[in-house]
Amino acid sequence: MFAFFWLMLLFYSSLVTTQDLSHDYVLQGKNIIILAGQSNMSGRGGVINNKWDGFVPLECHRNSSILRLSAGLTWEEAEEPLHRDIDVVRTCGVGPGMAFANSVLAKDPSLGVIGLVPCAIGGTNISEWRRGSVLYNKLIQRANAALQGGGIIRALLWYQGESDTVIHKDAELYKGRLDRFFDDLRSDLMSPILPVIQVALASGKGPFIEIIRKAQLETNLQNVKCVDAKGLPLEPDELHLTTLAQVELGKMLADAFLQTVPLPVQSNAPKRFNNFILDFLREPFW
């Protein structure tokens, strides 16, 4: 009886270690989230005069269950600024990605591991994201690299359009270009109903902000959701969201994303096994 008892404990210990600590297990089970768009997605929270103040809110702190695909296409533990080696022309600060991931895991720990794939580049027009462009091809390359070793692309988070508010023709053509971008991306990622969560502009570089916002808010493609950033606090440049505004946006994106995730189906096996061990310990075995 002693031998059986200890064998059970050894098996239970190895089960927990395999599920909780295995590097390969973590990579195979990751939920991949693509972050794309322009500067408010890459993050300028806390950046004044091209210098980041270094402040990281609690909601954006590191979490061993949140990974980041680096510019070198390797997975590492994520930390702010997420886009530091991606959007390299200007200084990056806090964006919505870390607050999003921490909020998602706080509300649904069963998701396990989130793998963030930063792709946003500041100052980019929607036409620069068309199929075949440098930015588009780089996004596809990074998304495919993220899939190596396992995992599933769960969503695209998209925040872009400020650069399209300058010229009236760009603003008028925005809706068609945006819909085409989403369709092409889903096709090339072989995920026809990939959830897309886009952000309706809080600001813009030109006078045609409302035309862009209308296009974003009225997007009617399947499985495309929109969260509205209008009214969130801006940095002194009146273009970029503040650090705390990015935290709020991250939480909004998390709530929208969780609406796309099926209710978690958690196995009762570990619980049953725990109960078995407890019942076994209550029985006399000497």
N, C-alpha and C positions, 0 to 999 in steps of 0.2 A: 504493500500500500504506500509506503514511503516513496518507493521508486516512481510509482505512477504519479504521485503528487508533485514531485520535483520535475518530472517530465512535462507535466501540464504547465507549471510555472515557467519552465524554459521556453516552451512553445509560445506562451502568451507574451513573454518578454521579446522574443524574436519577431512576433507579429507587430507589436507596437513600434519596434525599432525600424522595421522595414517600411511601415506606413508613414512614420513621422520624420525619419532622418535620412532616408536614401536619396542621394542627389539625383540618380536616374529617375526615381519615382516622381520627384518634384518636377523635373523637366517634362516628363511624359504627361503629367496631369495638369499642366498649366493652362490657364485661360488667357488667350492672347488678345490684347486690346491695342489697336493701331491709333496713334495720336497724330493728326495731320491738320494742315491749314497754314496760318501765318502766325504773327508774333504773339497774339493773345493766347494761342494754343501752346507755342513753345515756351511762353512765360516771360513777362517783363515785370512781374510783381516785385516791388522793392528795388527796381532799377531806376536810378535818377542820374541824369548826365552820364549815361553809359556805365554806371558803377552799381553793382548789386550790394545792398546793405547786409546781406548774409543772414537775415532773419528767417527762420524756418518755424512756422506755427506747429503746434502739437499735431494738428490734423494732417500735416505733411511729413511727419517724422518717418524714419526708416522702419521697415517691417520685414522680417526675414521671409515673409510670404509674398513680398512684392519684388519682382525682378524687373530688370531693364535691359533691352538689347542695345549694346554699345555701338558706336560707329564702326568698330571692328567686328561686328556681328557675333559677339560673345555675350552670354547672359551673366549679369552681375546683380548684386543687391541694389535696388533702386534708391536714389537719394536726389534731393534738389541740388542744382537745377537739372531737371531730366534731360533737357536738350543741349547741354553744355558742349557736347562734341558733335552736334548735328547742325544747329543753327549758329554757325561760328562767326558770322560777319558782325553781329552785335552781341552785347552782353546779355546773357539769359539770367532770369531770376525765377521766381515761383510761378508756375503755371497750374492748371487744374488737375493734372494727372495724378499726383500723389494723394491729394485730398479725395479724388475720385476713388482710387484703389483702396485707401484706408476705410472710406465710408462703405464701400461695397462689402469688404470683408467684415466690418463691424456688424452689418445688417444680415449678412449671409456667410458665416464662417465655413459652411459646407462647400463653398466654391474652392477652397484650398489655396491655390497659388495663382496669382495674377502676373502675367508677363506683359509689361508695357513696351510698345515699339514706337519710340519718338521719331517722327518724320516731318514735323512742321518747320517751315522756313519763313522768317519774317519778311514782310513787304511784297508778298507774291500775289499776283493776279490769278483769277480762276483759269484764264487761258494758259497759264504756265503749268497747270495741273492736267492738261488734256492728255489723252492717251498718246503714248509715244514720246512725250516730253521728258526732259531730264528728271524733273521732280516725280513725275508719274512712274517712270521706270525704276527710280531709286526706291519709291514706296513699294512697288511690287517685289523688287529684289529683297528688301528688308523683311517684308511679310513672309516671303517664301523661306528666307533664312530662319525666321522665328519658328517656323514649323518643323525644322530639322530637329530630330530627337523627340518629337511628340508635341502634343497640345492641339488646341482648336482655336481658330480665330473667332472670337465671340462678338466683336463689334468694332466699328470705326467711330471714333470721336472726331468731329470735324468742326473747326472754328476758323472761318475765313470769310473775306468779303470786304474788309475795310479798304483795300486797294482798288476795288471795283466801284467805289463811290465817287471817284474823281471825274471820270468821263461819262457823259450821259449814255452813249452807245454801249459802253461796257455794262452799265447798270441795266439797260434794257435787255441785253443779251444774257444777263446773268442766269436767269432761271433755266433756260435751255442748256447752257453750258454746265450748270450744276447737275441737272438731271442726267445729262450724258456722262458726266464724270462718275456719278454713283453707279450708273448702269454698266459702264465699261469696267470699273473696278470690281464690281461683283462678278462680272463675266470672267475677268482674267484671274480672279482668285477662286473661281469655280464655286462660288457661294451666292446663288441667285437671290436669296432673301437675307443676306448678311444684315444684321441690325446696324443702322446708321443713326447716330445721335448727333445732330448738328446744333450749333449755337446761333441764335438770331443776334445780330450785331448790337453792341452797346454803344458803339462809336464808329467813326469813319474818318478817312482822310479828306473826303470831299463832301459836296452838298447833296448827294443822291443816296443818303443812308436809307431813307424810307422805302425807296424802290427795291433795294437789296433785302431789307427786312421783310417786305411783302413777299418776295420770292421765296425766302427761307421759311417764313411762317406758313405759307400756302403750299409747300411741297407736299404732293399727294402720292408719292411713290410708296409701295408696300414696305412696311417695316422701317420707315424713316420717321424718326421722332425729332422734335425741335424743342429746345429749352431757350428761354428768352433772357438774355443778359442785360436788357435795357434797365437802367436804374441802378445797376451795381456801381460802386465807387470807382473812380478813375484816378490814375496818377496825375500829377500836375500837367503832363503833356496833353491831357484830355483825350487820349487815344487808347492807352493801355490800362487794363484792370489793375487795381492795387492788390497787394498780397492777400488781404482779407477777402476781397471780392473774388479772387481766384479760389480761395477755400470754399466760399459759398457756391461758386459755379461748379466746383468739383462735386459737391454734395448733390446739386441739382442733376448733374450728369449721372451720378450714381443711382439716384432714384429712378431716372428714366431708363437706365440700363437694366436695373433689376426687374422692371416691368416686361423685359424681353426674355428673361431667364425663366425656364420652367421651374415649378415648385421642386425644391430639392427632394430627391428620393434617397434617403439615408438608410443604409443597411442596418438591420437590428442585430446582425450577427455579433459585433463587438459587445453590445449590451447583454445579449444572451450569454455570451462567454463570460463576461464579468459576473453575471448572476450565478453561473455555474460554479465559478471559483469560490464565490462567497458562500454558496450553499455547501460546497465541498469542505470548506474550512470549518463550517459549523458542525459537521459530522465528526464524531470521534473516529480516529484512524490509528490509535495506538492500542 
